[in-house]
Amino acid sequence: MFEELTEEIEGISLPFLRELQVELIDLKVRRQGMTVVIQILADRPMGGITMDECATLNRKICEKIDAGG
């Protein structure tokens, strides 16, 4: 179940990551009690990313997931 979900979330995330010119370093999907937790680690090879960029990625990815992909 988590393999398919991980692939789906990666597909949703990559366009937003490319838009900000950052790379996907790691993506983990796990269950914590009754909640599914998604962890995305992204970085820019030269210079890193800002907290504002993290917030933007989080918002865009969550909106897309909430809209059903």
C-alpha positions in Angstrom: 0.0 0.0 0.0 2.7 2.5 0.9 4.7 1.8 -2.2 1.9 3.0 -4.5 1.2 6.0 -2.2 4.9 6.9 -2.2 5.0 6.8 -6.0 1.8 8.9 -6.3 3.2 11.5 -3.9 6.5 11.6 -5.7 4.6 12.2 -9.0 2.6 15.0 -7.3 5.7 16.6 -5.7 8.2 16.5 -8.6 6.6 19.3 -10.6 6.6 21.7 -7.6 10.2 20.7 -6.7 11.3 21.4 -10.3 9.5 24.7 -10.3 11.6 25.8 -7.3 14.7 24.2 -8.8 15.2 21.8 -5.9 15.9 18.1 -5.8 14.0 15.3 -4.1 16.5 13.8 -1.6 14.1 11.4 0.2 10.4 10.6 0.5 8.9 8.5 3.2 5.3 7.5 3.9 4.5 5.8 7.2 1.7 5.3 9.5 1.7 6.9 13.0 -1.3 5.5 14.8 -4.3 6.4 12.7 -2.5 9.1 10.7 -0.4 8.7 7.5 2.7 10.8 7.8 4.5 12.0 4.6 8.1 13.2 4.9 9.8 14.9 2.0 13.4 15.9 2.1 14.3 18.4 -0.6 17.5 20.4 -1.2 19.2 22.6 -3.7 22.7 21.3 -4.5 24.2 24.7 -4.4 22.9 26.9 -1.5 20.0 25.0 0.1 16.4 26.1 0.3 14.8 28.6 2.5 12.0 28.2 5.1 9.7 30.1 2.8 10.4 27.6 0.0 9.7 24.7 2.3 6.4 26.3 3.3 5.5 26.9 -0.3 6.3 23.3 -1.2 4.3 22.0 1.7 1.3 24.1 0.9 1.3 23.2 -2.8 1.8 19.5 -2.3 -0.9 19.4 0.4 -3.3 21.3 -1.8 -2.7 18.8 -4.6 -3.1 15.8 -2.3 -6.3 17.2 -0.8 -7.7 17.8 -4.3 -7.2 14.1 -5.1 -3.9 14.3 -7.0 
